[in-house]
């Protein structure tokens, strides 16, 4: 997963500890990774890291440094390659969104691989496959006792019809909602339409239409010839 590689996690944990967030940050964080797989085998998407407005108000009252709060979010986003960062302020959360485009699908063949898990995306023939294992019990910068109510979202939009999944499906997008302290298996399969089937169906339709047109013309001609026959 971009932005959550092990070195990034260590930096985020260091910032978090320096702020004393390990005793004050419960229920205040949103991490939202959205991937869009394109038919040309490229991937675009966004990764959002944001604090809740309620937590930021409490942090101001406790005198926490807003710059260090922002540094925590930046540490999470540092692993996203080739990105543009923009401000995020939606649904009661404030933070940053990193946007990336035109990344080769091959870069997503194996994401992660450290103790917190992995995510794999593959396109073979007409099939797109997603496989993942996330152990959020071991992601040290998301201590379950500290971030027990954190929102962790992963959504993947496929360029084909989704035939199997264990998330929540909306059209061609599968979304998984996760929380720290839990372990997750992620899976999804999408299948492109077979172009040959459409071709065969098109040819069959054309043949049927021609046959019906011929039958209609033959019926009219027969009626006309019968109608002109002398008594």
Helices and strands as residue ranges (DSSP letters): H 6-19, G 21-23, E 29-37, E 42-52, H 53-62, H 66-77, E 83-90, E 93-104, G 105-108, E 111-114, E 117-124, E 127-135, G 140-142, E 151-157, E 161-165, E 168-170, E 173-178, E 183-191, H 195-227
